[in-house]
Amino acid sequence: MMTPPVKSGPRYNNFIQADKVRVIDENGENIGVMYTREAIEQAADVGLDLVEVSPNADPPVCKFLDVGKYRYEAQKKANAARKTQKTQEIKEIKMRPNIDDHDYDVKMRNVQRFIGDGDKVKVTLRFRGRELSHQQLGMDLLRRVQADVEEIAKIEAYPRMEGRQMLMVLAPK
């Protein structure tokens, strides 16, 4: 014996497993608790389906609805929610320990713009050659970055060394 395929979305009509359900008619009126079979027949008389809107209630709450229309509207609602949500990206700013003041200012404007847009910023400080023996210069530079953005951002990952580079991650407050 094969089991029917699992359908996504709310259960309706013969897929409702409860014996008794609380029924709400097409106008939003509470009819009361009745047997599922009886409720399905009443919904069919009106030309609608019996749809389980609150399966976790005791007894489950069902409503007289058009299943196709209900699914369509739920899908539209989910798409609208997906459209309005903002995903947080990680932007990277690369610097060198002996960066000039003007270059630093340009990088900091970018950092502030990224944080203002709601993105995280990964500040990467790359050491080359003999600069690696002067890691304190890099640490001072990252502290300067931290001080310049402390009112708009918080440190998510404190400065740490990874090979030849020092990393720090900032997130919007």
C-alpha positions as CSV (number, residue, x, y, z in Angstrom):
1,M,0.0,0.0,0.0
2,M,1.5,3.4,-1.1
3,T,1.2,6.5,1.1
4,P,-0.1,9.6,-0.6
5,P,2.6,12.3,-1.4
6,V,3.2,14.8,1.3
7,K,1.6,18.1,0.3
8,S,3.1,21.4,1.5
9,G,0.8,24.0,3.0
10,P,-2.2,23.7,5.1
11,R,-4.2,20.5,5.3
12,Y,-7.7,20.6,3.9
13,N,-10.8,18.5,3.4
14,N,-10.0,14.7,3.7
15,F,-6.3,15.5,4.7
16,I,-7.5,16.9,8.1
17,Q,-6.7,14.2,10.7
18,A,-8.6,15.4,13.7
19,D,-12.0,13.9,14.5
20,K,-13.5,17.1,15.7
21,V,-12.6,20.7,14.6
22,R,-13.7,24.2,15.6
23,V,-15.3,25.7,12.4
24,I,-15.3,29.3,11.2
25,D,-17.6,30.0,8.2
26,E,-16.8,32.1,5.1
27,N,-17.9,35.3,6.8
28,G,-15.7,34.8,9.8
29,E,-18.5,33.6,12.1
30,N,-17.6,30.9,14.7
31,I,-20.0,28.0,14.1
32,G,-18.6,25.9,16.9
33,V,-17.0,22.5,17.4
34,M,-18.2,19.6,15.1
35,Y,-17.2,16.4,13.5
36,T,-14.7,16.8,10.6
37,R,-17.0,14.9,8.1
38,E,-20.0,17.1,8.9
39,A,-17.8,20.3,8.5
40,I,-16.5,19.1,5.2
41,E,-20.1,18.5,4.0
42,Q,-21.1,22.0,5.1
43,A,-18.2,23.6,3.3
44,A,-19.0,21.7,0.1
45,D,-22.6,22.9,0.3
46,V,-21.3,26.5,0.2
47,G,-18.9,25.5,-2.6
48,L,-15.7,25.9,-0.6
49,D,-13.1,23.7,1.1
50,L,-12.5,23.1,4.8
51,V,-9.0,24.4,5.5
52,E,-7.0,23.9,8.7
53,V,-5.8,27.3,9.7
54,S,-4.6,26.6,13.2
55,P,-3.6,22.9,13.5
56,N,-1.9,23.2,16.9
57,A,-5.1,24.4,18.7
58,D,-7.2,22.0,20.7
59,P,-9.4,21.3,18.8
60,P,-7.8,22.4,15.5
61,V,-9.4,25.5,13.9
62,C,-10.7,25.1,10.4
63,K,-12.2,27.7,8.0
64,F,-14.4,27.6,4.9
65,L,-12.0,28.8,2.2
66,D,-11.0,28.3,-1.4
67,V,-7.7,26.3,-1.0
68,G,-6.2,27.5,-4.3
69,K,-6.8,31.1,-3.5
70,Y,-5.6,30.6,0.1
71,R,-2.3,29.1,-1.1
72,Y,-1.9,31.8,-3.8
73,E,-2.3,34.6,-1.2
74,A,0.1,32.9,1.2
75,Q,2.7,32.6,-1.5
76,K,2.2,36.3,-2.5
77,K,2.7,37.3,1.2
78,A,5.9,35.2,1.5
79,N,7.3,36.7,-1.7
80,A,6.5,40.3,-0.4
81,A,8.3,39.5,2.9
82,R,11.3,38.1,1.0
83,K,11.5,41.2,-1.2
84,T,11.6,43.6,1.8
85,Q,14.2,41.7,3.9
86,K,17.8,43.0,3.8
87,T,20.6,40.5,3.7
88,Q,23.7,41.5,5.5
89,E,26.9,41.3,3.4
90,I,30.5,41.4,4.5
91,K,32.5,44.1,2.8
92,E,36.2,44.0,2.9
93,I,38.6,47.0,3.3
94,K,42.3,46.3,2.7
95,M,45.0,48.5,4.1
96,R,48.7,48.4,4.7
97,P,50.4,49.4,8.0
98,N,52.1,52.5,6.6
99,I,49.0,53.9,4.9
100,D,49.0,57.7,4.2
101,D,46.5,60.0,5.9
102,H,44.6,60.8,2.7
103,D,44.3,57.1,1.7
104,Y,43.2,56.3,5.3
105,D,40.5,59.0,5.1
106,V,39.2,57.5,1.8
107,K,39.1,54.0,3.3
108,M,37.3,55.3,6.4
109,R,34.6,57.0,4.3
110,N,34.0,53.7,2.6
111,V,33.8,51.9,6.0
112,Q,31.3,54.4,7.2
113,R,29.2,54.1,4.0
114,F,29.2,50.3,4.3
115,I,28.2,50.4,8.0
116,G,25.5,53.0,7.2
117,D,24.1,50.6,4.6
118,G,23.8,47.9,7.3
119,D,26.7,45.7,6.1
120,K,29.5,44.2,8.1
121,V,33.0,45.4,7.4
122,K,36.1,43.2,7.5
123,V,39.3,45.3,7.8
124,T,42.3,43.5,6.5
125,L,45.8,44.7,7.2
126,R,48.4,43.0,4.9
127,F,52.0,42.9,6.0
128,R,54.8,42.6,3.4
129,G,58.4,41.8,3.9
130,R,59.9,43.5,7.0
131,E,56.6,45.0,8.0
132,L,55.8,41.7,9.6
133,S,58.3,42.5,12.4
134,H,56.4,45.7,13.2
135,Q,53.0,44.3,14.1
136,Q,52.5,47.0,16.7
137,L,52.1,49.5,13.9
138,G,49.3,47.4,12.5
139,M,47.6,47.1,15.9
140,D,47.8,50.9,16.4
141,L,46.2,51.4,12.9
142,L,43.3,49.0,13.7
143,R,42.8,50.8,17.1
144,R,42.6,54.1,15.2
145,V,39.9,52.6,12.9
146,Q,38.0,51.3,15.9
147,A,38.1,54.8,17.5
148,D,36.9,56.5,14.3
149,V,33.8,54.3,14.0
150,E,32.9,53.5,17.6
151,E,29.7,55.6,17.6
152,I,28.3,53.8,14.5
153,A,29.8,50.3,14.8
154,K,30.8,47.7,17.3
155,I,33.7,45.2,17.0
156,E,32.4,41.7,16.2
157,A,35.8,40.1,15.8
158,Y,38.8,41.7,17.6
159,P,42.1,42.1,15.7
160,R,44.0,38.9,15.2
161,M,46.8,37.6,13.0
162,E,46.2,35.1,10.2
163,G,49.5,34.4,8.5
164,R,50.7,37.7,7.0
165,Q,47.5,39.6,7.6
166,M,45.7,41.1,10.6
167,L,41.9,41.0,10.6
168,M,39.1,42.8,12.4
169,V,35.4,42.6,11.7
170,L,33.0,45.6,12.5
171,A,29.2,45.3,12.6
172,P,26.6,48.2,12.7
173,K,25.3,49.0,16.1
